[in-house]
Amino acid sequence: MEKSAQRLGQDIVRIGVNEKQSDVARLILEKGSVDKSIFFVSNLDQGGGDDGKNAYRTLNLYRELFVEQEVRCVLWLTLGEASNLPKFAPDFWAFRHRVIEFASSHGSTKTSPPVGILIWHMQDSSNSSLGLRESARSREELLSQMPNQTESMYAKAELLGELGYLYWMLGENDKALKSLSQGILLAEKDELSQIKSWLLNGLAILSYEKKEFQEASEIYTKILAKESLDGFLWVNLAAILSALGKNSQAVIHGHKGLRLSPTDARLWNTMGHLYIWMGKLDEAITFFKKAVEMAPNASSHHIALAVSYSLLGLPGESLQEIVLVRRKSADLELYLNICQEAILGNLEKALGLLKAAILNGQMTKTNVKRDPILNEILEDSLAEILL
């Protein structure tokens, strides 16, 4: 922009607001020729006053000057400043000519977020394949022992939903689909609307993983026609819409989900990952910080925050989050080592550790493919491992 202006014979005059220089209109008249200059204004939030908002107020007060003098002014705003400008200078904001939002260049090159950001209603605390397998076996056994009576239909449908999730976690999607479909038939027969919505949510997640985004979207449209107060469903739909390239709608639906379930850290975490995929790292950090605040012991939220800092070019802050997780979760050492090497720029070493983990059975290709953090921090380099 600056080079283009100079080719047209225009000067660029930079105005950095601070406590002593907060009157932007006066500074413009003092520092340059309005006819031959384009003014770049920054640091509005440092404008002094008891609340630091004097710069906004002077813009509002002298808004007519910008029109009468035909001032060409570019305001460079942070996310917070962009939010404050219409709040503290509403009349000046109404005079704006154009707003351009610059997405971060650190956004993922993939077309859709990995399926791991989607949230299941039924979840199991087991992390190992052995633990998941045992959980699935015990539920299968319990299911076979239950009487085929009306009063047990809810419990059966719920067990089938849990089985669907467990088989999905094990990477056995055909078994997951079979269990979920059986549960849906039971729920439809006995008009169990809530459990049916949970089962359909799982079905939509399976569709998403197969890249059948439109089908997944249609499932959520069907569910939300009856279960419109479920925040999980709105946030999952946001992920589907993002995969379909409808980011503005994704943001709207995601925020609706947060309003419905504002205290669930998993929803804030999912929205943080969506913002990473949109290339909006400042916003992603805000969401991950909220997730950490609500669930400080959840390692995944801290690691996601670390990844965001890293992508934003803040390795120091990123490594601080990794250190916090190390203190709390000794069982995540290998995973943290992979993340740390990637954060430090040692990509080959990170990939080497990941390959070894897969060969040794410590991680599976399915889990790596689904993992949003590994996808964000290693991006296209994962392709050779997942072949």
Beta strands, then each sheet from edge to edge (+ up, - down):
strand 1: 11-16
strand 2: 37-42
strand 3: 73-75
sheet 1: 1+ 2+ 3+
end
